[in-house]
Amino acid sequence: MIRILIAATLATIADASAASPYTSDGGHQYNLVCTRDGYRLSSLYPVSRFVGSGAGTRAISQREVLSLGQSCDAFTNTLGYGEWCWANGGFRAEFPSGTAISFPRQELFCERPQPYESNCLC
């Protein structure tokens, strides 16, 4: 009986940690998928981003997919291409527009370690 209780508790903890979304410094939540090309973070809800400059600035609101590649490249449809890095304090993606998407105090985690993780240091 005790073994069954311990196994059920451990399974619940594992499921909860695997299902926990990543939260950006802007308060947006993302699910992580590990791919052979890198990481893909998909927002759970629409994210609004301002694009353009001056009178041409507009807000785009959509579910965001943030791709973090093996060569430390980052990409979203709204912000375009940028770079990403990680440090002990979390990880972040920076874009030429000056926009950054940061995930403080969080680590990228995949069941199978990614061999390029140490290449993208902040």
Phi and psi restraints in degrees (range 20) as a CNS / XPLOR table:
assign (resid 1 and name C) (resid 2 and name N)
       (resid 2 and name CA) (resid 2 and name C) 1.0 -66.0 20.0 2
assign (resid 2 and name N) (resid 2 and name CA)
       (resid 2 and name C) (resid 3 and name N) 1.0 -39.9 20.0 2
assign (resid 2 and name C) (resid 3 and name N)
       (resid 3 and name CA) (resid 3 and name C) 1.0 -61.2 20.0 2
assign (resid 3 and name N) (resid 3 and name CA)
       (resid 3 and name C) (resid 4 and name N) 1.0 -41.0 20.0 2
assign (resid 3 and name C) (resid 4 and name N)
       (resid 4 and name CA) (resid 4 and name C) 1.0 -64.5 20.0 2
assign (resid 4 and name N) (resid 4 and name CA)
       (resid 4 and name C) (resid 5 and name N) 1.0 -42.3 20.0 2
assign (resid 4 and name C) (resid 5 and name N)
       (resid 5 and name CA) (resid 5 and name C) 1.0 -63.7 20.0 2
assign (resid 5 and name N) (resid 5 and name CA)
       (resid 5 and name C) (resid 6 and name N) 1.0 -44.3 20.0 2
assign (resid 5 and name C) (resid 6 and name N)
       (resid 6 and name CA) (resid 6 and name C) 1.0 -64.3 20.0 2
assign (resid 6 and name N) (resid 6 and name CA)
       (resid 6 and name C) (resid 7 and name N) 1.0 -45.1 20.0 2
assign (resid 6 and name C) (resid 7 and name N)
       (resid 7 and name CA) (resid 7 and name C) 1.0 -61.5 20.0 2
assign (resid 7 and name N) (resid 7 and name CA)
       (resid 7 and name C) (resid 8 and name N) 1.0 -41.9 20.0 2
assign (resid 7 and name C) (resid 8 and name N)
       (resid 8 and name CA) (resid 8 and name C) 1.0 -65.6 20.0 2
assign (resid 8 and name N) (resid 8 and name CA)
       (resid 8 and name C) (resid 9 and name N) 1.0 -40.1 20.0 2
assign (resid 8 and name C) (resid 9 and name N)
       (resid 9 and name CA) (resid 9 and name C) 1.0 -64.5 20.0 2
assign (resid 9 and name N) (resid 9 and name CA)
       (resid 9 and name C) (resid 10 and name N) 1.0 -45.3 20.0 2
assign (resid 9 and name C) (resid 10 and name N)
       (resid 10 and name CA) (resid 10 and name C) 1.0 -64.0 20.0 2
assign (resid 10 and name N) (resid 10 and name CA)
       (resid 10 and name C) (resid 11 and name N) 1.0 -39.0 20.0 2
assign (resid 10 and name C) (resid 11 and name N)
       (resid 11 and name CA) (resid 11 and name C) 1.0 -64.1 20.0 2
assign (resid 11 and name N) (resid 11 and name CA)
       (resid 11 and name C) (resid 12 and name N) 1.0 -40.0 20.0 2
assign (resid 11 and name C) (resid 12 and name N)
       (resid 12 and name CA) (resid 12 and name C) 1.0 -64.8 20.0 2
assign (resid 12 and name N) (resid 12 and name CA)
       (resid 12 and name C) (resid 13 and name N) 1.0 -43.6 20.0 2
assign (resid 12 and name C) (resid 13 and name N)
       (resid 13 and name CA) (resid 13 and name C) 1.0 -63.5 20.0 2
assign (resid 13 and name N) (resid 13 and name CA)
       (resid 13 and name C) (resid 14 and name N) 1.0 -43.7 20.0 2
assign (resid 13 and name C) (resid 14 and name N)
       (resid 14 and name CA) (resid 14 and name C) 1.0 -62.8 20.0 2
assign (resid 14 and name N) (resid 14 and name CA)
       (resid 14 and name C) (resid 15 and name N) 1.0 -43.3 20.0 2
assign (resid 14 and name C) (resid 15 and name N)
       (resid 15 and name CA) (resid 15 and name C) 1.0 -64.4 20.0 2
assign (resid 15 and name N) (resid 15 and name CA)
       (resid 15 and name C) (resid 16 and name N) 1.0 -40.7 20.0 2
assign (resid 15 and name C) (resid 16 and name N)
       (resid 16 and name CA) (resid 16 and name C) 1.0 -65.9 20.0 2
assign (resid 16 and name N) (resid 16 and name CA)
       (resid 16 and name C) (resid 17 and name N) 1.0 -40.8 20.0 2
assign (resid 16 and name C) (resid 17 and name N)
       (resid 17 and name CA) (resid 17 and name C) 1.0 -71.7 20.0 2
assign (resid 17 and name N) (resid 17 and name CA)
       (resid 17 and name C) (resid 18 and name N) 1.0 -35.7 20.0 2
assign (resid 17 and name C) (resid 18 and name N)
       (resid 18 and name CA) (resid 18 and name C) 1.0 -69.6 20.0 2
assign (resid 18 and name N) (resid 18 and name CA)
       (resid 18 and name C) (resid 19 and name N) 1.0 -31.2 20.0 2
assign (resid 18 and name C) (resid 19 and name N)
       (resid 19 and name CA) (resid 19 and name C) 1.0 -89.0 20.0 2
assign (resid 19 and name N) (resid 19 and name CA)
       (resid 19 and name C) (resid 20 and name N) 1.0 -8.7 20.0 2
assign (resid 19 and name C) (resid 20 and name N)
       (resid 20 and name CA) (resid 20 and name C) 1.0 -66.9 20.0 2
assign (resid 20 and name N) (resid 20 and name CA)
       (resid 20 and name C) (resid 21 and name N) 1.0 125.4 20.0 2
assign (resid 20 and name C) (resid 21 and name N)
       (resid 21 and name CA) (resid 21 and name C) 1.0 -77.8 20.0 2
assign (resid 21 and name N) (resid 21 and name CA)
       (resid 21 and name C) (resid 22 and name N) 1.0 157.5 20.0 2
assign (resid 21 and name C) (resid 22 and name N)
       (resid 22 and name CA) (resid 22 and name C) 1.0 -82.6 20.0 2
assign (resid 22 and name N) (resid 22 and name CA)
       (resid 22 and name C) (resid 23 and name N) 1.0 141.1 20.0 2
assign (resid 22 and name C) (resid 23 and name N)
       (resid 23 and name CA) (resid 23 and name C) 1.0 -118.7 20.0 2
assign (resid 23 and name N) (resid 23 and name CA)
       (resid 23 and name C) (resid 24 and name N) 1.0 124.2 20.0 2
assign (resid 23 and name C) (resid 24 and name N)
       (resid 24 and name CA) (resid 24 and name C) 1.0 -77.9 20.0 2
assign (resid 24 and name N) (resid 24 and name CA)
       (resid 24 and name C) (resid 25 and name N) 1.0 166.8 20.0 2
assign (resid 24 and name C) (resid 25 and name N)
       (resid 25 and name CA) (resid 25 and name C) 1.0 -65.2 20.0 2
assign (resid 25 and name N) (resid 25 and name CA)
       (resid 25 and name C) (resid 26 and name N) 1.0 -15.9 20.0 2
assign (resid 25 and name C) (resid 26 and name N)
       (resid 26 and name CA) (resid 26 and name C) 1.0 -87.7 20.0 2
assign (resid 26 and name N) (resid 26 and name CA)
       (resid 26 and name C) (resid 27 and name N) 1.0 0.0 20.0 2
assign (resid 26 and name C) (resid 27 and name N)
       (resid 27 and name CA) (resid 27 and name C) 1.0 86.7 20.0 2
assign (resid 27 and name N) (resid 27 and name CA)
       (resid 27 and name C) (resid 28 and name N) 1.0 8.4 20.0 2
assign (resid 27 and name C) (resid 28 and name N)
       (resid 28 and name CA) (resid 28 and name C) 1.0 -87.5 20.0 2
assign (resid 28 and name N) (resid 28 and name CA)
       (resid 28 and name C) (resid 29 and name N) 1.0 141.9 20.0 2
assign (resid 28 and name C) (resid 29 and name N)
       (resid 29 and name CA) (resid 29 and name C) 1.0 -105.3 20.0 2
assign (resid 29 and name N) (resid 29 and name CA)
       (resid 29 and name C) (resid 30 and name N) 1.0 141.5 20.0 2
assign (resid 29 and name C) (resid 30 and name N)
       (resid 30 and name CA) (resid 30 and name C) 1.0 -134.2 20.0 2
assign (resid 30 and name N) (resid 30 and name CA)
       (resid 30 and name C) (resid 31 and name N) 1.0 145.2 20.0 2
assign (resid 30 and name C) (resid 31 and name N)
       (resid 31 and name CA) (resid 31 and name C) 1.0 -96.6 20.0 2
assign (resid 31 and name N) (resid 31 and name CA)
       (resid 31 and name C) (resid 32 and name N) 1.0 143.5 20.0 2
assign (resid 31 and name C) (resid 32 and name N)
       (resid 32 and name CA) (resid 32 and name C) 1.0 -102.3 20.0 2
assign (resid 32 and name N) (resid 32 and name CA)
       (resid 32 and name C) (resid 33 and name N) 1.0 135.6 20.0 2
assign (resid 32 and name C) (resid 33 and name N)
       (resid 33 and name CA) (resid 33 and name C) 1.0 -127.1 20.0 2
assign (resid 33 and name N) (resid 33 and name CA)
       (resid 33 and name C) (resid 34 and name N) 1.0 129.0 20.0 2
assign (resid 33 and name C) (resid 34 and name N)
       (resid 34 and name CA) (resid 34 and name C) 1.0 -91.4 20.0 2
assign (resid 34 and name N) (resid 34 and name CA)
       (resid 34 and name C) (resid 35 and name N) 1.0 130.2 20.0 2
assign (resid 34 and name C) (resid 35 and name N)
       (resid 35 and name CA) (resid 35 and name C) 1.0 -121.7 20.0 2
assign (resid 35 and name N) (resid 35 and name CA)
       (resid 35 and name C) (resid 36 and name N) 1.0 171.0 20.0 2
assign (resid 35 and name C) (resid 36 and name N)
       (resid 36 and name CA) (resid 36 and name C) 1.0 -73.3 20.0 2
assign (resid 36 and name N) (resid 36 and name CA)
       (resid 36 and name C) (resid 37 and name N) 1.0 -14.1 20.0 2
assign (resid 36 and name C) (resid 37 and name N)
       (resid 37 and name CA) (resid 37 and name C) 1.0 -93.1 20.0 2
assign (resid 37 and name N) (resid 37 and name CA)
       (resid 37 and name C) (resid 38 and name N) 1.0 -11.2 20.0 2
assign (resid 37 and name C) (resid 38 and name N)
       (resid 38 and name CA) (resid 38 and name C) 1.0 149.8 20.0 2
assign (resid 38 and name N) (resid 38 and name CA)
       (resid 38 and name C) (resid 39 and name N) 1.0 -138.2 20.0 2
assign (resid 38 and name C) (resid 39 and name N)
       (resid 39 and name CA) (resid 39 and name C) 1.0 -118.9 20.0 2
assign (resid 39 and name N) (resid 39 and name CA)
       (resid 39 and name C) (resid 40 and name N) 1.0 149.3 20.0 2
assign (resid 39 and name C) (resid 40 and name N)
       (resid 40 and name CA) (resid 40 and name C) 1.0 -131.9 20.0 2
assign (resid 40 and name N) (resid 40 and name CA)
       (resid 40 and name C) (resid 41 and name N) 1.0 118.3 20.0 2
assign (resid 40 and name C) (resid 41 and name N)
       (resid 41 and name CA) (resid 41 and name C) 1.0 -105.9 20.0 2
assign (resid 41 and name N) (resid 41 and name CA)
       (resid 41 and name C) (resid 42 and name N) 1.0 121.8 20.0 2
assign (resid 41 and name C) (resid 42 and name N)
       (resid 42 and name CA) (resid 42 and name C) 1.0 -113.8 20.0 2
assign (resid 42 and name N) (resid 42 and name CA)
       (resid 42 and name C) (resid 43 and name N) 1.0 126.6 20.0 2
assign (resid 42 and name C) (resid 43 and name N)
       (resid 43 and name CA) (resid 43 and name C) 1.0 -67.8 20.0 2
assign (resid 43 and name N) (resid 43 and name CA)
       (resid 43 and name C) (resid 44 and name N) 1.0 144.4 20.0 2
assign (resid 43 and name C) (resid 44 and name N)
       (resid 44 and name CA) (resid 44 and name C) 1.0 -74.8 20.0 2
assign (resid 44 and name N) (resid 44 and name CA)
       (resid 44 and name C) (resid 45 and name N) 1.0 -29.6 20.0 2
assign (resid 44 and name C) (resid 45 and name N)
       (resid 45 and name CA) (resid 45 and name C) 1.0 -133.0 20.0 2
assign (resid 45 and name N) (resid 45 and name CA)
       (resid 45 and name C) (resid 46 and name N) 1.0 164.6 20.0 2
assign (resid 45 and name C) (resid 46 and name N)
       (resid 46 and name CA) (resid 46 and name C) 1.0 -59.7 20.0 2
assign (resid 46 and name N) (resid 46 and name CA)
       (resid 46 and name C) (resid 47 and name N) 1.0 143.3 20.0 2
assign (resid 46 and name C) (resid 47 and name N)
       (resid 47 and name CA) (resid 47 and name C) 1.0 -116.4 20.0 2
assign (resid 47 and name N) (resid 47 and name CA)
       (resid 47 and name C) (resid 48 and name N) 1.0 132.8 20.0 2
assign (resid 47 and name C) (resid 48 and name N)
       (resid 48 and name CA) (resid 48 and name C) 1.0 -97.4 20.0 2
assign (resid 48 and name N) (resid 48 and name CA)
       (resid 48 and name C) (resid 49 and name N) 1.0 130.1 20.0 2
assign (resid 48 and name C) (resid 49 and name N)
       (resid 49 and name CA) (resid 49 and name C) 1.0 -129.9 20.0 2
assign (resid 49 and name N) (resid 49 and name CA)
       (resid 49 and name C) (resid 50 and name N) 1.0 140.4 20.0 2
assign (resid 49 and name C) (resid 50 and name N)
       (resid 50 and name CA) (resid 50 and name C) 1.0 -88.4 20.0 2
assign (resid 50 and name N) (resid 50 and name CA)
       (resid 50 and name C) (resid 51 and name N) 1.0 131.5 20.0 2
assign (resid 50 and name C) (resid 51 and name N)
       (resid 51 and name CA) (resid 51 and name C) 1.0 -128.3 20.0 2
assign (resid 51 and name N) (resid 51 and name CA)
       (resid 51 and name C) (resid 52 and name N) 1.0 155.7 20.0 2
assign (resid 51 and name C) (resid 52 and name N)
       (resid 52 and name CA) (resid 52 and name C) 1.0 93.8 20.0 2
assign (resid 52 and name N) (resid 52 and name CA)
       (resid 52 and name C) (resid 53 and name N) 1.0 -173.6 20.0 2
assign (resid 52 and name C) (resid 53 and name N)
       (resid 53 and name CA) (resid 53 and name C) 1.0 -146.2 20.0 2
assign (resid 53 and name N) (resid 53 and name CA)
       (resid 53 and name C) (resid 54 and name N) 1.0 155.8 20.0 2
assign (resid 53 and name C) (resid 54 and name N)
       (resid 54 and name CA) (resid 54 and name C) 1.0 58.9 20.0 2
assign (resid 54 and name N) (resid 54 and name CA)
       (resid 54 and name C) (resid 55 and name N) 1.0 -137.9 20.0 2
assign (resid 54 and name C) (resid 55 and name N)
       (resid 55 and name CA) (resid 55 and name C) 1.0 -67.2 20.0 2
assign (resid 55 and name N) (resid 55 and name CA)
       (resid 55 and name C) (resid 56 and name N) 1.0 -16.9 20.0 2
assign (resid 55 and name C) (resid 56 and name N)
       (resid 56 and name CA) (resid 56 and name C) 1.0 -87.2 20.0 2
assign (resid 56 and name N) (resid 56 and name CA)
       (resid 56 and name C) (resid 57 and name N) 1.0 4.2 20.0 2
assign (resid 56 and name C) (resid 57 and name N)
       (resid 57 and name CA) (resid 57 and name C) 1.0 -69.5 20.0 2
assign (resid 57 and name N) (resid 57 and name CA)
       (resid 57 and name C) (resid 58 and name N) 1.0 135.8 20.0 2
assign (resid 57 and name C) (resid 58 and name N)
       (resid 58 and name CA) (resid 58 and name C) 1.0 -144.4 20.0 2
assign (resid 58 and name N) (resid 58 and name CA)
       (resid 58 and name C) (resid 59 and name N) 1.0 158.6 20.0 2
assign (resid 58 and name C) (resid 59 and name N)
       (resid 59 and name CA) (resid 59 and name C) 1.0 -97.9 20.0 2
assign (resid 59 and name N) (resid 59 and name CA)
       (resid 59 and name C) (resid 60 and name N) 1.0 134.7 20.0 2
assign (resid 59 and name C) (resid 60 and name N)
       (resid 60 and name CA) (resid 60 and name C) 1.0 -117.4 20.0 2
assign (resid 60 and name N) (resid 60 and name CA)
       (resid 60 and name C) (resid 61 and name N) 1.0 126.7 20.0 2
assign (resid 60 and name C) (resid 61 and name N)
       (resid 61 and name CA) (resid 61 and name C) 1.0 -119.4 20.0 2
assign (resid 61 and name N) (resid 61 and name CA)
       (resid 61 and name C) (resid 62 and name N) 1.0 117.8 20.0 2
assign (resid 61 and name C) (resid 62 and name N)
       (resid 62 and name CA) (resid 62 and name C) 1.0 -161.5 20.0 2
assign (resid 62 and name N) (resid 62 and name CA)
       (resid 62 and name C) (resid 63 and name N) 1.0 165.4 20.0 2
assign (resid 62 and name C) (resid 63 and name N)
       (resid 63 and name CA) (resid 63 and name C) 1.0 -66.9 20.0 2
assign (resid 63 and name N) (resid 63 and name CA)
       (resid 63 and name C) (resid 64 and name N) 1.0 131.9 20.0 2
assign (resid 63 and name C) (resid 64 and name N)
       (resid 64 and name CA) (resid 64 and name C) 1.0 -101.2 20.0 2
assign (resid 64 and name N) (resid 64 and name CA)
       (resid 64 and name C) (resid 65 and name N) 1.0 138.0 20.0 2
assign (resid 64 and name C) (resid 65 and name N)
       (resid 65 and name CA) (resid 65 and name C) 1.0 -117.4 20.0 2
assign (resid 65 and name N) (resid 65 and name CA)
       (resid 65 and name C) (resid 66 and name N) 1.0 119.1 20.0 2
assign (resid 65 and name C) (resid 66 and name N)
       (resid 66 and name CA) (resid 66 and name C) 1.0 -107.1 20.0 2
assign (resid 66 and name N) (resid 66 and name CA)
       (resid 66 and name C) (resid 67 and name N) 1.0 114.6 20.0 2
assign (resid 66 and name C) (resid 67 and name N)
       (resid 67 and name CA) (resid 67 and name C) 1.0 -99.9 20.0 2
assign (resid 67 and name N) (resid 67 and name CA)
       (resid 67 and name C) (resid 68 and name N) 1.0 129.2 20.0 2
assign (resid 67 and name C) (resid 68 and name N)
       (resid 68 and name CA) (resid 68 and name C) 1.0 -117.1 20.0 2
assign (resid 68 and name N) (resid 68 and name CA)
       (resid 68 and name C) (resid 69 and name N) 1.0 111.1 20.0 2
assign (resid 68 and name C) (resid 69 and name N)
       (resid 69 and name CA) (resid 69 and name C) 1.0 -90.3 20.0 2
assign (resid 69 and name N) (resid 69 and name CA)
       (resid 69 and name C) (resid 70 and name N) 1.0 169.1 20.0 2
assign (resid 69 and name C) (resid 70 and name N)
       (resid 70 and name CA) (resid 70 and name C) 1.0 -62.1 20.0 2
assign (resid 70 and name N) (resid 70 and name CA)
       (resid 70 and name C) (resid 71 and name N) 1.0 -31.1 20.0 2
assign (resid 70 and name C) (resid 71 and name N)
       (resid 71 and name CA) (resid 71 and name C) 1.0 -94.4 20.0 2
assign (resid 71 and name N) (resid 71 and name CA)
       (resid 71 and name C) (resid 72 and name N) 1.0 26.1 20.0 2
assign (resid 71 and name C) (resid 72 and name N)
       (resid 72 and name CA) (resid 72 and name C) 1.0 67.5 20.0 2
assign (resid 72 and name N) (resid 72 and name CA)
       (resid 72 and name C) (resid 73 and name N) 1.0 21.6 20.0 2
assign (resid 72 and name C) (resid 73 and name N)
       (resid 73 and name CA) (resid 73 and name C) 1.0 -89.7 20.0 2
assign (resid 73 and name N) (resid 73 and name CA)
       (resid 73 and name C) (resid 74 and name N) 1.0 148.4 20.0 2
assign (resid 73 and name C) (resid 74 and name N)
       (resid 74 and name CA) (resid 74 and name C) 1.0 -126.1 20.0 2
assign (resid 74 and name N) (resid 74 and name CA)
       (resid 74 and name C) (resid 75 and name N) 1.0 153.7 20.0 2
assign (resid 74 and name C) (resid 75 and name N)
       (resid 75 and name CA) (resid 75 and name C) 1.0 -154.2 20.0 2
assign (resid 75 and name N) (resid 75 and name CA)
       (resid 75 and name C) (resid 76 and name N) 1.0 137.6 20.0 2
assign (resid 75 and name C) (resid 76 and name N)
       (resid 76 and name CA) (resid 76 and name C) 1.0 -136.6 20.0 2
assign (resid 76 and name N) (resid 76 and name CA)
       (resid 76 and name C) (resid 77 and name N) 1.0 153.7 20.0 2
assign (resid 76 and name C) (resid 77 and name N)
       (resid 77 and name CA) (resid 77 and name C) 1.0 -62.3 20.0 2
assign (resid 77 and name N) (resid 77 and name CA)
       (resid 77 and name C) (resid 78 and name N) 1.0 -34.4 20.0 2
assign (resid 77 and name C) (resid 78 and name N)
       (resid 78 and name CA) (resid 78 and name C) 1.0 -79.1 20.0 2
assign (resid 78 and name N) (resid 78 and name CA)
       (resid 78 and name C) (resid 79 and name N) 1.0 -44.7 20.0 2
assign (resid 78 and name C) (resid 79 and name N)
       (resid 79 and name CA) (resid 79 and name C) 1.0 -95.8 20.0 2
assign (resid 79 and name N) (resid 79 and name CA)
       (resid 79 and name C) (resid 80 and name N) 1.0 -14.4 20.0 2
assign (resid 79 and name C) (resid 80 and name N)
       (resid 80 and name CA) (resid 80 and name C) 1.0 83.3 20.0 2
assign (resid 80 and name N) (resid 80 and name CA)
       (resid 80 and name C) (resid 81 and name N) 1.0 -146.7 20.0 2
assign (resid 80 and name C) (resid 81 and name N)
       (resid 81 and name CA) (resid 81 and name C) 1.0 -93.9 20.0 2
assign (resid 81 and name N) (resid 81 and name CA)
       (resid 81 and name C) (resid 82 and name N) 1.0 146.6 20.0 2
assign (resid 81 and name C) (resid 82 and name N)
       (resid 82 and name CA) (resid 82 and name C) 1.0 -156.0 20.0 2
assign (resid 82 and name N) (resid 82 and name CA)
       (resid 82 and name C) (resid 83 and name N) 1.0 -154.6 20.0 2
assign (resid 82 and name C) (resid 83 and name N)
       (resid 83 and name CA) (resid 83 and name C) 1.0 -131.7 20.0 2
assign (resid 83 and name N) (resid 83 and name CA)
       (resid 83 and name C) (resid 84 and name N) 1.0 155.2 20.0 2
assign (resid 83 and name C) (resid 84 and name N)
       (resid 84 and name CA) (resid 84 and name C) 1.0 -131.0 20.0 2
assign (resid 84 and name N) (resid 84 and name CA)
       (resid 84 and name C) (resid 85 and name N) 1.0 159.2 20.0 2
assign (resid 84 and name C) (resid 85 and name N)
       (resid 85 and name CA) (resid 85 and name C) 1.0 -154.6 20.0 2
assign (resid 85 and name N) (resid 85 and name CA)
       (resid 85 and name C) (resid 86 and name N) 1.0 165.1 20.0 2
assign (resid 85 and name C) (resid 86 and name N)
       (resid 86 and name CA) (resid 86 and name C) 1.0 -133.9 20.0 2
assign (resid 86 and name N) (resid 86 and name CA)
       (resid 86 and name C) (resid 87 and name N) 1.0 154.9 20.0 2
assign (resid 86 and name C) (resid 87 and name N)
       (resid 87 and name CA) (resid 87 and name C) 1.0 -147.8 20.0 2
assign (resid 87 and name N) (resid 87 and name CA)
       (resid 87 and name C) (resid 88 and name N) 1.0 -177.5 20.0 2
assign (resid 87 and name C) (resid 88 and name N)
       (resid 88 and name CA) (resid 88 and name C) 1.0 -60.8 20.0 2
assign (resid 88 and name N) (resid 88 and name CA)
       (resid 88 and name C) (resid 89 and name N) 1.0 -24.5 20.0 2
assign (resid 88 and name C) (resid 89 and name N)
       (resid 89 and name CA) (resid 89 and name C) 1.0 -89.6 20.0 2
assign (resid 89 and name N) (resid 89 and name CA)
       (resid 89 and name C) (resid 90 and name N) 1.0 6.1 20.0 2
assign (resid 89 and name C) (resid 90 and name N)
       (resid 90 and name CA) (resid 90 and name C) 1.0 128.7 20.0 2
assign (resid 90 and name N) (resid 90 and name CA)
       (resid 90 and name C) (resid 91 and name N) 1.0 -159.0 20.0 2
assign (resid 90 and name C) (resid 91 and name N)
       (resid 91 and name CA) (resid 91 and name C) 1.0 -138.8 20.0 2
assign (resid 91 and name N) (resid 91 and name CA)
       (resid 91 and name C) (resid 92 and name N) 1.0 159.6 20.0 2
assign (resid 91 and name C) (resid 92 and name N)
       (resid 92 and name CA) (resid 92 and name C) 1.0 -154.1 20.0 2
assign (resid 92 and name N) (resid 92 and name CA)
       (resid 92 and name C) (resid 93 and name N) 1.0 153.8 20.0 2
assign (resid 92 and name C) (resid 93 and name N)
       (resid 93 and name CA) (resid 93 and name C) 1.0 -118.4 20.0 2
assign (resid 93 and name N) (resid 93 and name CA)
       (resid 93 and name C) (resid 94 and name N) 1.0 135.5 20.0 2
assign (resid 93 and name C) (resid 94 and name N)
       (resid 94 and name CA) (resid 94 and name C) 1.0 -121.2 20.0 2
assign (resid 94 and name N) (resid 94 and name CA)
       (resid 94 and name C) (resid 95 and name N) 1.0 141.3 20.0 2
assign (resid 94 and name C) (resid 95 and name N)
       (resid 95 and name CA) (resid 95 and name C) 1.0 -122.9 20.0 2
assign (resid 95 and name N) (resid 95 and name CA)
       (resid 95 and name C) (resid 96 and name N) 1.0 153.2 20.0 2
assign (resid 95 and name C) (resid 96 and name N)
       (resid 96 and name CA) (resid 96 and name C) 1.0 -56.1 20.0 2
assign (resid 96 and name N) (resid 96 and name CA)
       (resid 96 and name C) (resid 97 and name N) 1.0 -24.7 20.0 2
assign (resid 96 and name C) (resid 97 and name N)
       (resid 97 and name CA) (resid 97 and name C) 1.0 -69.6 20.0 2
assign (resid 97 and name N) (resid 97 and name CA)
       (resid 97 and name C) (resid 98 and name N) 1.0 -9.5 20.0 2
assign (resid 97 and name C) (resid 98 and name N)
       (resid 98 and name CA) (resid 98 and name C) 1.0 95.5 20.0 2
assign (resid 98 and name N) (resid 98 and name CA)
       (resid 98 and name C) (resid 99 and name N) 1.0 -4.0 20.0 2
assign (resid 98 and name C) (resid 99 and name N)
       (resid 99 and name CA) (resid 99 and name C) 1.0 -80.8 20.0 2
assign (resid 99 and name N) (resid 99 and name CA)
       (resid 99 and name C) (resid 100 and name N) 1.0 137.5 20.0 2
assign (resid 99 and name C) (resid 100 and name N)
       (resid 100 and name CA) (resid 100 and name C) 1.0 -127.6 20.0 2
assign (resid 100 and name N) (resid 100 and name CA)
       (resid 100 and name C) (resid 101 and name N) 1.0 143.6 20.0 2
assign (resid 100 and name C) (resid 101 and name N)
       (resid 101 and name CA) (resid 101 and name C) 1.0 -116.8 20.0 2
assign (resid 101 and name N) (resid 101 and name CA)
       (resid 101 and name C) (resid 102 and name N) 1.0 112.3 20.0 2
assign (resid 101 and name C) (resid 102 and name N)
       (resid 102 and name CA) (resid 102 and name C) 1.0 -112.9 20.0 2
assign (resid 102 and name N) (resid 102 and name CA)
       (resid 102 and name C) (resid 103 and name N) 1.0 148.2 20.0 2
assign (resid 102 and name C) (resid 103 and name N)
       (resid 103 and name CA) (resid 103 and name C) 1.0 -125.8 20.0 2
assign (resid 103 and name N) (resid 103 and name CA)
       (resid 103 and name C) (resid 104 and name N) 1.0 81.3 20.0 2
assign (resid 103 and name C) (resid 104 and name N)
       (resid 104 and name CA) (resid 104 and name C) 1.0 -67.4 20.0 2
assign (resid 104 and name N) (resid 104 and name CA)
       (resid 104 and name C) (resid 105 and name N) 1.0 143.5 20.0 2
assign (resid 104 and name C) (resid 105 and name N)
       (resid 105 and name CA) (resid 105 and name C) 1.0 56.0 20.0 2
assign (resid 105 and name N) (resid 105 and name CA)
       (resid 105 and name C) (resid 106 and name N) 1.0 33.1 20.0 2
assign (resid 105 and name C) (resid 106 and name N)
       (resid 106 and name CA) (resid 106 and name C) 1.0 -132.2 20.0 2
assign (resid 106 and name N) (resid 106 and name CA)
       (resid 106 and name C) (resid 107 and name N) 1.0 146.8 20.0 2
assign (resid 106 and name C) (resid 107 and name N)
       (resid 107 and name CA) (resid 107 and name C) 1.0 -116.3 20.0 2
assign (resid 107 and name N) (resid 107 and name CA)
       (resid 107 and name C) (resid 108 and name N) 1.0 141.4 20.0 2
assign (resid 107 and name C) (resid 108 and name N)
       (resid 108 and name CA) (resid 108 and name C) 1.0 -72.6 20.0 2
assign (resid 108 and name N) (resid 108 and name CA)
       (resid 108 and name C) (resid 109 and name N) 1.0 128.8 20.0 2
assign (resid 108 and name C) (resid 109 and name N)
       (resid 109 and name CA) (resid 109 and name C) 1.0 -132.8 20.0 2
assign (resid 109 and name N) (resid 109 and name CA)
       (resid 109 and name C) (resid 110 and name N) 1.0 128.3 20.0 2
assign (resid 109 and name C) (resid 110 and name N)
       (resid 110 and name CA) (resid 110 and name C) 1.0 -126.0 20.0 2
assign (resid 110 and name N) (resid 110 and name CA)
       (resid 110 and name C) (resid 111 and name N) 1.0 148.9 20.0 2
assign (resid 110 and name C) (resid 111 and name N)
       (resid 111 and name CA) (resid 111 and name C) 1.0 -56.2 20.0 2
assign (resid 111 and name N) (resid 111 and name CA)
       (resid 111 and name C) (resid 112 and name N) 1.0 -43.2 20.0 2
assign (resid 111 and name C) (resid 112 and name N)
       (resid 112 and name CA) (resid 112 and name C) 1.0 -102.3 20.0 2
assign (resid 112 and name N) (resid 112 and name CA)
       (resid 112 and name C) (resid 113 and name N) 1.0 118.7 20.0 2
assign (resid 112 and name C) (resid 113 and name N)
       (resid 113 and name CA) (resid 113 and name C) 1.0 -55.5 20.0 2
assign (resid 113 and name N) (resid 113 and name CA)
       (resid 113 and name C) (resid 114 and name N) 1.0 140.4 20.0 2
assign (resid 113 and name C) (resid 114 and name N)
       (resid 114 and name CA) (resid 114 and name C) 1.0 -88.2 20.0 2
assign (resid 114 and name N) (resid 114 and name CA)
       (resid 114 and name C) (resid 115 and name N) 1.0 124.3 20.0 2
assign (resid 114 and name C) (resid 115 and name N)
       (resid 115 and name CA) (resid 115 and name C) 1.0 -68.1 20.0 2
assign (resid 115 and name N) (resid 115 and name CA)
       (resid 115 and name C) (resid 116 and name N) 1.0 -14.4 20.0 2
assign (resid 115 and name C) (resid 116 and name N)
       (resid 116 and name CA) (resid 116 and name C) 1.0 -99.1 20.0 2
assign (resid 116 and name N) (resid 116 and name CA)
       (resid 116 and name C) (resid 117 and name N) 1.0 1.4 20.0 2
assign (resid 116 and name C) (resid 117 and name N)
       (resid 117 and name CA) (resid 117 and name C) 1.0 -53.1 20.0 2
assign (resid 117 and name N) (resid 117 and name CA)
       (resid 117 and name C) (resid 118 and name N) 1.0 -41.3 20.0 2
assign (resid 117 and name C) (resid 118 and name N)
       (resid 118 and name CA) (resid 118 and name C) 1.0 -74.8 20.0 2
assign (resid 118 and name N) (resid 118 and name CA)
       (resid 118 and name C) (resid 119 and name N) 1.0 -7.3 20.0 2
assign (resid 118 and name C) (resid 119 and name N)
       (resid 119 and name CA) (resid 119 and name C) 1.0 -75.1 20.0 2
assign (resid 119 and name N) (resid 119 and name CA)
       (resid 119 and name C) (resid 120 and name N) 1.0 -24.2 20.0 2
assign (resid 119 and name C) (resid 120 and name N)
       (resid 120 and name CA) (resid 120 and name C) 1.0 -107.0 20.0 2
assign (resid 120 and name N) (resid 120 and name CA)
       (resid 120 and name C) (resid 121 and name N) 1.0 61.2 20.0 2
assign (resid 120 and name C) (resid 121 and name N)
       (resid 121 and name CA) (resid 121 and name C) 1.0 -87.8 20.0 2
assign (resid 121 and name N) (resid 121 and name CA)
       (resid 121 and name C) (resid 122 and name N) 1.0 142.2 20.0 2
